[in-house]
Amino acid sequence: MTLLRTFFVSIAIAMAGVIAYAFATREQPAKTATETTAEGHALLGGVYVRDQIALESVGALQSGGTRTLINLRPDGEDQKQPASAAVESAATGAGLSYAYIPTPHGDIPDAVVDDLAKALAGTERPAVLYCRSGKRATRVWALAEASRSGGPSIPEIVAAVKSAGQTVDDLMPRIEKRFSERAPEVSG
């Protein structure tokens, strides 16, 4: 009986070793859009969205690879938020491109969507969009992407928004309208 018990214990130890080895050497999954980095939540095409940027974090964003910072938060929403001019100074001082597109709470004006689309079309990636919580920035991005020739499909836009912890359910009629009016992609 002792020999049989020793045999089973040896097999159990060997199996445990094989399992431990398999876990230790398995491939780590690639980061998904649902993971948060210093840049924020990944959307699509090298665009990230996040909450308010602190002046002290601008240099870290630049060292992490960020090339463009886009501020969608109007000045004066909160006494503690840095003014857009201060963020711009920190961003340009760190070698980043900077755009200021103040976006009000509530309805998103078409002009804001168009301004973001222009800013994203002319900037180097990775680009970080921000506002107070990331919600407005994500929603404006979704509308801008719906209009972009060659841009993502509506399901891809919605999935990216959801991966950032946001929703655009109430914007679907505007997203669908912008998507249907999207200029055809020019090939060649």
Buried (B, 14 or more C-beta within 10 A) or exposed (E): EEEEEEEEEEEEEEEEEEEEEEEEEEEEEEEEBEEBBBBBBBBBBBBBBBBBBEEEBBBEBBEEEBBBBBBBBBBEBEEEBBEBEEBBBBBEEBEBBBBBBBBEEEEBEEEBBBBBBEBBEEBEBBBBBBBBBBBBBBBBBBBBBBBBEEBBEBEEBBBBBBBBBBBBEEBBEBBEEBBEEBEEEEEE
